[in-house]
Amino acid sequence: MSEAAPATADSLAAVLQTQQAAIRARRVPPTYAERIHALDLLKDKLFEMRHEFAEAVSEDFGNRSHQETILLEIFVLLDEIRHTKRHLLKWMKPRRVMPNWQFLPGGAKIVYQPLGVVGVLGAWNYQLLLTLSPLVGALSAGNHVMLKPSELAPITAELMRKMIADIFPEDYVTVITGGVEVAGEFSKLPFNHLIFTGSGRVGKIIMRNASEHLTPVTLELGGKSPALVGENYPLDRAARRVVNGKFSNAGQTCVAPDYVLVPEGKVEEFMETAREVTTQFYPTLVNNPDYTHIITKRHYERLANIVQEVRDRGGKVETVNPASEDCNIENKVFPPTFVWNCPDDTTVMQEELFGPILPIVTYRTLTEAIDYINDRPRPLALYYFDNEKKNINRVLNETVSGGVTLGGCIYHLPQNNLPFGGVGDSGMGAYHGFDGFTNFSKKKAVFIQRKVAATMLLRPPYGKLFSLVIGTLLRNWPAYEKFRKPAKKG
């Protein structure tokens, strides 16, 4: 299949109009069987092409572990599709709810209806997962979908375009490729819903563009997700799990721990295990198929500047490069780096890092640690390591974040029965599983009024019977004396 022609504002609008016309032509939403068939097509093709995608992702990065792509993207997607298929029939059924007792014997129900055409703007760091997972939710809800993968992973984006074109007609699901200008025009289309995954800076632009048509948006952003190690939690276990969560995909993960809070006086103890574990995971870096490269030289340069600023400001920096290899901007290999004693106004403590740099912050009391977290924008994720229930409840109740993993990192994200989404600066809306189905559905409220209804007593002209009924409903008859007709004068 040939490569797609460059997209323009007019061609994007034409694709959207084609999908809208297809929806109008069929008149009724896709049936359960049709939705299952679509999910099966996606599942089978994704499984068939899993190794091609792993190779494409690795080419886009310069190197990324094939096993990591299979585990963190392909498996998670296939598992989400299996979960969706297993529960979709139940999700689609109208949900009966109890009407207000005053309206009995009437009935009430919620009907889940497709929104129409959903637009998806994916992200380069997990191009497959963050583009196709919203697709699963949108298809399960009965929508048509336009996908725009990130231009920073073009090989994966083009392979995705070919896969989708092989299994779906353009008026049902299509992939749009192209650069930043295409993404900008894409976000201006009058979708029935738009979901974007990326930075907060770009998220503001996307939201501004979508507002022109009052397009509802789901924003999956990021932020500085903290990992908080409790006073009595085994430090070696916490270090091992934080390191694993941080350096997977070389830290280029929206829910990676962005900094770790450890009890005062325990930095060196934490570092002892962190060095050891990092060396075990990545004994070499440059030619190690398990260690991911930085996506672009521009991103590499940003990370190098962040570390240099820490050095210039008197902070402590330690890189873990077991084989003493030449890691540089040309090979885009950035070594795992720990920093501490950093001034609070340095970039490393202010911005989401999105790379293999882990700041270490110390605290004296749990209250101080919670205050430190709450003094910053609400993060996409929070990780807490503690075995004491009282402390766990404090952290859960006194902090606000998109999601939480206790005793580990990242694992709340792939849970099919948990919503995935941010809050405040880290985003709005959520999806995955049933939350994905409802996020891309209109929950239509339906009330059924029977032949005989109590509301018949609440029609004009308003007389004594009305006063009696409304007074009884409010259980305050004297207050409704004013409803009585005034006495005639003379």
KEDRENKE-802768 format. One record per residue (C-alpha): x, z, y. Coordinates in pm, 1 decimal, padded with zeros to 6 digits. Layout:
N
X, Z, Y .
...
***
This chain:
490
00000.0, 00000.0, 00000.0 .
00132.9, -00097.5, 00340.6 .
00200.0, 00153.1, 00615.9 .
-00079.8, 00226.6, 00860.6 .
-00083.6, 00057.2, 01199.9 .
-00003.7, 00289.8, 01492.0 .
-00314.8, 00482.6, 01594.0 .
-00456.2, 00453.1, 01944.3 .
-00733.3, 00635.5, 02127.0 .
-00965.8, 00342.3, 02055.0 .
-00876.3, 00317.9, 01685.5 .
-00919.1, 00694.8, 01641.2 .
-01260.6, 00680.7, 01806.6 .
-01353.9, 00387.9, 01580.3 .
-01267.3, 00585.1, 01265.0 .
-01472.2, 00881.0, 01386.4 .
-01768.2, 00654.7, 01463.4 .
-01740.1, 00501.9, 01115.3 .
-01757.4, 00846.1, 00956.6 .
-02048.8, 00950.0, 01179.9 .
-02234.0, 00630.3, 01087.3 .
-02176.8, 00701.1, 00716.3 .
-02326.6, 01047.5, 00757.5 .
-02633.8, 00910.3, 00936.2 .
-02677.5, 00634.4, 00678.5 .
-02693.7, 00871.4, 00383.5 .
-02937.8, 01100.6, 00569.2 .
-02891.9, 01395.6, 00332.0 .
-02574.8, 01600.3, 00269.9 .
-02355.3, 01531.1, -00034.5 .
-02496.2, 01685.4, -00349.4 .
-02323.7, 01951.8, -00554.1 .
-02215.2, 01685.5, -00806.9 .
-02069.8, 01465.5, -00531.9 .
-01871.9, 01751.7, -00383.5 .
-01735.6, 01852.3, -00724.2 .
-01635.8, 01490.8, -00787.7 .
-01447.2, 01477.1, -00457.9 .
-01264.0, 01801.1, -00538.0 .
-01177.7, 01670.3, -00884.8 .
-01032.4, 01351.8, -00739.3 .
-00816.7, 01552.9, -00503.2 .
-00708.5, 01798.6, -00773.2 .
-00614.7, 01532.7, -01026.9 .
-00424.5, 01314.6, -00781.5 .
-00240.8, 01609.9, -00631.3 .
-00131.4, 01725.2, -00975.8 .
-00028.9, 01373.0, -01072.2 .
00184.4, 01333.8, -00758.6 .
00326.5, 01686.6, -00749.2 .
00685.9, 01578.5, -00808.4 .
00659.6, 01292.4, -00558.6 .
00537.2, 01536.4, -00297.9 .
00812.6, 01786.1, -00378.2 .
01069.9, 01510.9, -00327.2 .
00903.3, 01392.4, -00004.0 .
00897.7, 01745.0, 00139.0 .
01264.5, 01791.3, 00050.8 .
01353.9, 01463.9, 00223.6 .
01170.7, 01571.3, 00538.2 .
01365.9, 01897.4, 00555.8 .
01697.8, 01754.3, 00445.2 .
01658.8, 01990.5, 00151.5 .
01385.9, 02216.8, 00025.4 .
01351.3, 02355.8, -00323.5 .
01118.3, 02147.3, -00539.3 .
01016.3, 02464.8, -00718.1 .
00929.7, 02627.1, -00385.4 .
00701.9, 02336.4, -00292.6 .
00533.5, 02343.2, -00632.4 .
00483.7, 02721.7, -00613.0 .
00393.0, 02771.9, -00247.6 .
00193.6, 02454.1, -00185.2 .
00085.6, 02257.9, -00494.5 .
-00004.9, 02558.9, -00708.5 .
-00186.8, 02735.7, -00423.0 .
-00389.9, 02421.8, -00349.0 .
-00479.7, 02359.3, -00712.9 .
-00578.9, 02723.1, -00754.4 .
-00797.8, 02706.5, -00443.5 .
-00971.3, 02393.9, -00575.2 .
-01033.6, 02558.4, -00912.6 .
-01176.7, 02866.7, -00738.9 .
-01396.9, 02653.6, -00514.8 .
-01534.5, 02451.7, -00805.7 .
-01611.4, 02769.3, -00998.8 .
-01817.6, 02920.5, -00717.9 .
-01950.5, 02624.9, -00520.5 .
-02296.2, 02611.6, -00678.3 .
-02357.5, 02974.3, -00583.6 .
-02222.1, 02920.6, -00232.5 .
-02449.0, 02621.7, -00170.4 .
-02771.4, 02796.7, -00264.9 .
-02987.6, 02909.5, 00027.4 .
-02946.9, 03283.3, 00068.4 .
-03271.0, 03475.5, 00088.8 .
-03275.3, 03756.2, 00343.0 .
-03538.9, 04015.1, 00428.9 .
-03737.9, 03937.3, 00742.5 .
-03824.0, 04214.1, 00986.7 .
-04102.9, 04417.4, 00828.9 .
-04328.7, 04338.7, 01124.6 .
-04326.7, 03973.7, 01019.1 .
-04427.9, 04026.6, 00656.3 .
-04550.9, 03854.9, 00445.2 .
-04326.4, 03592.7, 00604.5 .
-03997.7, 03491.7, 00447.4 .
-03644.4, 03419.3, 00571.3 .
-03338.6, 03242.8, 00435.5 .
-03000.7, 03106.5, 00540.0 .
-02930.0, 02743.1, 00457.9 .
-02568.9, 02620.6, 00457.6 .
-02551.9, 02277.0, 00616.1 .
-02249.9, 02046.4, 00668.9 .
-02132.2, 02032.7, 01028.9 .
-02054.0, 01659.7, 01020.8 .
-01700.4, 01532.5, 01076.7 .
-01418.1, 01787.6, 01065.7 .
-01078.1, 01720.0, 01221.2 .
-00767.3, 01881.2, 01071.2 .
-00433.5, 01905.5, 01252.8 .
-00173.5, 02016.9, 00997.4 .
00168.5, 02179.2, 01038.2 .
00512.7, 02059.3, 00926.3 .
00636.9, 02380.7, 00766.5 .
00383.7, 02356.0, 00481.3 .
00256.8, 02003.9, 00536.3 .
00056.4, 01984.7, 00213.8 .
-00094.4, 02332.5, 00213.1 .
-00185.5, 02352.1, 00580.8 .
-00340.3, 02004.7, 00587.2 .
-00513.6, 01992.5, 00249.6 .
-00637.9, 02352.1, 00223.8 .
-00876.6, 02299.4, 00519.1 .
-00978.4, 01973.9, 00348.3 .
-01086.6, 02170.1, 00040.0 .
-01309.5, 02393.6, 00251.9 .
-01448.7, 02103.8, 00453.3 .
-01531.4, 01896.6, 00142.1 .
-01691.6, 02192.2, -00033.8 .
-01918.6, 02235.0, 00269.5 .
-02020.8, 01867.1, 00250.4 .
-01836.7, 01728.4, 00552.8 .
-01648.7, 01408.1, 00619.3 .
-01288.6, 01468.3, 00727.6 .
-01012.9, 01317.7, 00941.1 .
-00664.4, 01457.1, 00874.7 .
-00363.2, 01442.2, 01107.6 .
-00046.4, 01576.5, 00938.0 .
00252.3, 01677.5, 01149.7 .
00485.1, 01403.3, 01271.6 .
00786.1, 01630.4, 01202.5 .
00744.9, 01571.9, 00826.9 .
00671.3, 01196.6, 00832.3 .
00763.8, 01113.8, 00472.0 .
00519.1, 01369.8, 00335.8 .
00257.1, 01258.8, 00588.2 .
00281.6, 00895.1, 00480.4 .
00264.1, 00986.6, 00110.2 .
-00042.2, 01198.8, 00185.7 .
-00202.1, 00905.2, 00367.9 .
-00150.2, 00681.1, 00067.7 .
-00286.9, 00942.4, -00173.8 .
-00603.9, 00999.7, 00027.9 .
-00657.8, 00623.8, 00076.0 .
-00634.0, 00577.4, -00301.5 .
-00910.6, 00824.7, -00380.2 .
-01149.0, 00831.5, -00081.0 .
-01308.5, 00563.9, 00137.7 .
-01208.3, 00577.4, 00503.6 .
-01562.4, 00666.6, 00610.7 .
-01539.1, 00985.5, 00399.7 .
-01180.3, 01113.3, 00423.2 .
-00887.3, 00953.2, 00601.6 .
-00536.3, 01043.9, 00712.7 .
-00407.6, 00951.7, 01057.6 .
-00029.8, 00939.9, 01104.9 .
00170.7, 00918.3, 01424.4 .
00353.0, 01119.4, 01684.5 .
00266.5, 01383.1, 01941.5 .
00066.5, 01140.0, 02151.1 .
-00155.7, 01059.6, 01852.6 .
-00212.1, 01429.9, 01786.9 .
-00311.0, 01472.4, 02151.0 .
-00567.3, 01191.7, 02134.5 .
-00687.7, 01321.8, 01797.8 .
-00765.6, 01663.3, 01949.7 .
-00975.0, 01498.5, 02221.0 .
-01220.6, 01342.7, 01976.4 .
-01576.1, 01485.2, 01965.9 .
-01547.4, 01637.1, 01619.5 .
-01808.9, 01876.2, 01486.3 .
-01523.8, 02117.6, 01412.8 .
-01147.2, 02106.0, 01467.3 .
-00886.2, 02318.0, 01293.1 .
-00526.7, 02338.4, 01414.0 .
-00226.6, 02515.8, 01265.9 .
00079.7, 02558.2, 01484.0 .
00224.5, 02739.9, 01781.5 .
00030.5, 02931.0, 02040.8 .
00165.0, 02704.3, 02315.3 .
00026.6, 02391.6, 02149.0 .
-00287.0, 02579.9, 02044.1 .
-00378.8, 02626.0, 02409.5 .
-00350.2, 02249.4, 02463.7 .
-00561.5, 02176.8, 02156.1 .
-00829.7, 02420.6, 02268.1 .
-00830.4, 02273.2, 02619.1 .
-00872.2, 01920.5, 02479.9 .
-01148.6, 02027.9, 02242.1 .
-01338.7, 02202.9, 02520.1 .
-01419.7, 01867.4, 02681.5 .
-01676.5, 01809.0, 02404.0 .
-01747.4, 02177.1, 02332.2 .
-01589.5, 02119.9, 01991.9 .
-01567.3, 02449.2, 01801.4 .
-01212.3, 02524.6, 01692.7 .
-01030.4, 02725.5, 01430.9 .
-00678.9, 02807.8, 01546.9 .
-00420.3, 02928.3, 01298.0 .
-00126.2, 03027.7, 01514.9 .
00155.2, 03271.1, 01443.4 .
00332.6, 03542.6, 01633.6 .
00573.4, 03819.7, 01549.1 .
00443.6, 03961.0, 01221.8 .
00596.0, 04308.0, 01163.8 .
00713.0, 04465.8, 00839.7 .
00694.1, 04844.5, 00864.9 .
00884.7, 05053.4, 00610.2 .
00744.8, 05403.8, 00563.3 .
00969.2, 05710.5, 00587.0 .
00949.8, 05793.3, 00215.5 .
00921.4, 05444.5, 00067.6 .
01217.8, 05331.0, -00147.1 .
01431.8, 05140.4, 00102.9 .
01594.2, 04917.7, -00157.2 .
01254.3, 04796.8, -00284.7 .
01129.7, 04730.3, 00068.3 .
01449.0, 04541.3, 00158.6 .
01422.4, 04323.2, -00152.0 .
01062.0, 04226.5, -00074.8 .
01118.2, 04171.6, 00296.7 .
01420.2, 03950.1, 00228.0 .
01221.8, 03743.3, -00020.9 .
00934.1, 03697.8, 00223.6 .
01162.4, 03625.5, 00518.0 .
01406.9, 03373.7, 00376.0 .
01166.0, 03164.3, 00166.2 .
01156.5, 02822.3, 00332.6 .
01442.1, 02954.8, 00551.6 .
01198.2, 03166.9, 00746.9 .
00990.9, 02864.8, 00853.4 .
00665.5, 03031.9, 00756.1 .
00390.7, 03142.0, 00994.7 .
00332.0, 03466.1, 00802.1 .
00699.0, 03547.4, 00736.8 .
00798.2, 03897.2, 00850.7 .
00933.7, 03836.8, 01201.3 .
01096.4, 04178.0, 01238.8 .
01126.9, 04491.7, 01029.4 .
01078.5, 04851.9, 01145.0 .
01291.2, 05101.0, 00950.7 .
01326.5, 05477.2, 00998.7 .
01595.4, 05580.7, 01244.8 .
01937.0, 05624.5, 01087.3 .
01859.3, 05399.1, 00788.7 .
01969.3, 05059.2, 00917.9 .
02289.4, 05055.1, 00713.9 .
02106.4, 05167.7, 00399.1 .
01854.9, 04887.2, 00451.8 .
02133.0, 04636.8, 00516.8 .
02318.9, 04737.7, 00202.2 .
02033.8, 04615.7, -00017.9 .
01949.6, 04325.5, 00213.8 .
02304.5, 04185.2, 00186.1 .
02308.7, 04227.3, -00189.1 .
01966.6, 04069.6, -00244.8 .
02031.0, 03779.0, -00008.1 .
02356.6, 03705.6, -00191.1 .
02175.7, 03716.9, -00526.5 .
01905.2, 03480.1, -00404.1 .
02143.6, 03239.4, -00228.0 .
02503.2, 03263.3, -00360.4 .
02570.4, 02933.1, -00182.7 .
02390.0, 02769.4, 00107.6 .
02500.4, 02416.2, 00193.5 .
02447.4, 02250.1, -00144.0 .
02206.1, 02505.8, -00283.7 .
01880.5, 02329.9, -00383.2 .
01697.2, 02662.7, -00341.8 .
01793.0, 02716.9, 00022.3 .
01582.3, 02520.8, 00269.8 .
01735.0, 02341.0, 00565.4 .
01599.6, 02365.5, 00920.4 .
01345.6, 02091.6, 00990.7 .
01521.0, 01931.7, 01293.7 .
01841.0, 01965.6, 01493.9 .
01633.7, 02074.1, 01793.4 .
01493.0, 02366.7, 01595.0 .
01843.9, 02450.2, 01468.6 .
01983.7, 02455.1, 01821.4 .
01706.1, 02689.2, 01933.9 .
01791.3, 02935.7, 01655.0 .
02163.5, 02919.8, 01736.5 .
02089.1, 02994.3, 02102.3 .
01873.5, 03291.9, 02005.2 .
02156.9, 03445.6, 01801.8 .
02412.5, 03373.2, 02070.7 .
02195.2, 03551.2, 02326.3 .
02190.5, 03860.3, 02102.9 .
02572.1, 03855.7, 02089.8 .
02598.6, 03804.7, 02464.6 .
02365.3, 04098.5, 02529.6 .
02559.2, 04338.0, 02306.4 .
02336.2, 04329.5, 01998.8 .
02464.1, 04344.5, 01642.6 .
02468.6, 04024.9, 01434.9 .
02548.4, 03983.3, 01066.3 .
02520.9, 03655.9, 00877.2 .
02515.8, 03636.4, 00499.2 .
02720.2, 03337.1, 00386.3 .
02860.2, 03435.8, 00045.9 .
03069.8, 03121.7, -00008.2 .
03191.6, 03106.8, 00354.7 .
03058.6, 02752.4, 00389.7 .
03039.2, 02541.8, 00702.9 .
02679.0, 02579.3, 00817.5 .
02622.6, 02364.3, 01124.8 .
02374.4, 02161.0, 01321.6 .
02470.3, 01840.8, 01138.1 .
02379.1, 01968.6, 00792.0 .
02096.6, 02184.5, 00940.9 .
02189.2, 02480.6, 00718.0 .
02131.5, 02802.9, 00909.7 .
02261.4, 03109.6, 00722.6 .
02044.3, 03419.2, 00669.3 .
02106.6, 03634.1, 00976.1 .
02029.2, 03999.0, 01052.2 .
02030.3, 04134.5, 01407.6 .
01977.6, 04486.0, 01544.4 .
02032.2, 04693.2, 01858.0 .
01881.0, 04402.1, 02050.0 .
01754.4, 04456.6, 02406.3 .
01378.5, 04433.5, 02406.9 .
01371.0, 04146.3, 02657.0 .
01587.1, 03912.1, 02446.4 .
01424.8, 03600.7, 02299.5 .
01469.4, 03733.2, 01947.0 .
01236.9, 04023.5, 02028.4 .
00988.1, 03824.5, 02236.8 .
00921.7, 03496.3, 02055.9 .
00821.2, 03402.7, 01703.6 .
01148.0, 03308.5, 01534.0 .
01044.3, 03056.0, 01268.4 .
01385.5, 03064.5, 01107.0 .
01612.7, 03280.5, 00888.3 .
01677.9, 03547.9, 01153.2 .
01554.6, 03902.3, 01086.5 .
01563.7, 04160.9, 01366.4 .
01579.7, 04526.3, 01258.8 .
01412.3, 04785.2, 01481.7 .
01429.5, 05161.8, 01427.6 .
01158.9, 05422.0, 01484.7 .
01141.0, 05801.7, 01474.4 .
00776.0, 05868.4, 01388.6 .
00488.4, 05667.8, 01245.0 .
00304.9, 05705.2, 01575.0 .
00600.6, 05549.6, 01756.0 .
00609.6, 05258.5, 01508.5 .
00235.6, 05194.6, 01545.7 .
00266.7, 05205.4, 01924.5 .
00554.6, 04956.7, 01908.0 .
00335.9, 04713.8, 01711.8 .
00033.0, 04766.1, 01936.7 .
00235.6, 04709.7, 02253.6 .
00280.6, 04347.1, 02142.1 .
00033.8, 04061.0, 02090.3 .
-00175.1, 04095.1, 01776.2 .
00015.2, 03931.9, 01487.8 .
-00104.5, 03692.5, 01219.9 .
00017.2, 03929.7, 00947.8 .
00133.8, 04287.9, 00905.0 .
00329.7, 04432.0, 00612.9 .
00341.8, 04802.3, 00538.0 .
00550.6, 04974.2, 00273.4 .
00425.8, 05322.7, 00189.7 .
00273.9, 05510.8, -00103.3 .
00101.4, 05781.8, 00099.4 .
-00268.1, 05705.5, 00137.6 .
-00299.5, 05898.7, 00462.8 .
-00030.5, 05689.5, 00627.5 .
-00167.6, 05365.6, 00485.4 .
-00510.0, 05444.0, 00631.1 .
-00353.3, 05521.3, 00967.8 .
-00175.7, 05186.4, 00983.2 .
-00482.5, 04995.0, 00868.5 .
-00711.6, 05173.1, 01114.8 .
-00479.9, 05188.7, 01415.7 .
-00345.8, 04831.3, 01416.1 .
-00516.6, 04492.8, 01441.1 .
-00374.3, 04184.6, 01272.2 .
-00493.5, 03867.6, 01103.7 .
-00418.7, 04001.6, 00756.1 .
-00222.5, 04271.3, 00572.9 .
-00015.2, 04296.3, 00257.9 .
00067.3, 04648.8, 00143.2 .
00391.0, 04691.5, -00050.5 .
00493.4, 04328.2, -00011.6 .
00494.0, 04021.0, 00211.3 .
00279.5, 03706.6, 00239.7 .
00067.1, 03765.6, -00071.2 .
-00258.5, 03817.9, 00118.3 .
-00246.6, 03450.3, 00222.7 .
-00316.7, 03277.5, -00113.6 .
-00598.7, 03516.6, -00212.8 .
-00909.3, 03302.8, -00262.2 .
-01146.3, 03590.6, -00191.0 .
-00976.3, 03694.4, 00133.6 .
-01020.5, 03512.0, 00465.9 .
-00703.3, 03373.2, 00618.5 .
-00691.7, 03370.4, 00997.3 .
-00545.6, 03524.4, 01307.4 .
-00677.8, 03737.8, 01589.0 .
-00610.5, 03714.3, 01962.2 .
-00275.3, 03544.8, 02025.2 .
-00239.9, 03465.6, 01654.0 .
-00556.6, 03259.5, 01635.6 .
-00931.0, 03255.4, 01583.5 .
-01155.6, 03178.8, 01289.8 .
-01065.7, 03197.9, 00921.5 .
-01087.4, 02995.6, 00602.0 .
-01001.1, 02997.6, 00227.5 .
-01258.0, 03029.7, -00049.9 .
-01608.4, 03124.6, 00062.0 .
-01477.9, 03176.2, 00415.2 .
-01359.1, 02815.8, 00415.6 .
-01701.0, 02699.2, 00296.5 .
-01881.6, 02896.3, 00569.1 .
-01625.3, 02811.1, 00839.2 .
-01710.3, 02442.9, 00799.1 .
-02084.6, 02498.4, 00755.4 .
-02372.7, 02564.5, 00988.2 .
-02555.8, 02875.6, 00875.0 .
-02904.7, 02752.4, 00956.1 .
-03158.9, 03029.5, 01009.4 .
-03498.6, 02951.9, 00852.2 .
-03813.7, 03163.1, 00888.7 .
-04127.6, 03088.9, 00687.0 .
-04454.0, 03196.2, 00842.3 .
-04745.2, 03233.0, 00596.5 .
-05109.1, 03139.8, 00641.7 .
-05191.4, 03498.8, 00719.8 .
-04945.8, 03669.3, 00952.8 .
-04940.5, 03987.4, 01157.2 .
-04824.1, 03782.7, 01454.8 .
-05180.6, 03655.5, 01486.0 .
-05258.1, 03990.4, 01649.5 .
-05003.1, 03930.9, 01923.6 .
-05158.5, 03633.7, 02098.4 .
-05332.0, 03615.9, 02434.6 .
-05563.9, 03730.4, 02572.0 .
-05389.5, 04067.0, 02563.0 .
-05648.2, 04339.4, 02522.8 .
-05695.2, 04673.3, 02355.5 .
-05608.1, 04540.1, 02011.3 .
-05275.6, 04406.8, 02139.3 .
-05202.8, 04739.4, 02308.7 .
-05280.4, 04924.1, 01987.2 .
-05056.0, 04696.5, 01778.7 .
-04757.8, 04687.0, 02017.2 .
-04789.8, 05059.0, 02083.7 .
-04787.9, 05127.6, 01712.3 .
-04484.0, 04904.9, 01666.7 .
-04298.1, 05092.4, 01937.2 .
-04450.1, 05427.2, 01833.7 .
-04503.8, 05510.0, 02196.6 .
-04870.7, 05457.1, 02275.8 .
-04875.2, 05635.9, 02616.0 .
-04614.1, 05398.6, 02756.4 .
-04853.7, 05113.3, 02697.2 .
-05143.0, 05242.2, 02899.5 .
-05039.7, 04982.4, 03155.2 .
-05157.0, 04707.7, 02920.0 .
-05515.9, 04820.9, 02963.1 .
-05718.3, 04612.6, 03202.6 .
-05750.8, 04783.4, 03540.9 .
-06092.9, 04924.1, 03619.0 .
-06308.4, 04704.0, 03838.6 .
-06345.6, 04828.1, 04194.1 .
-06694.1, 04928.2, 04309.0 .
***
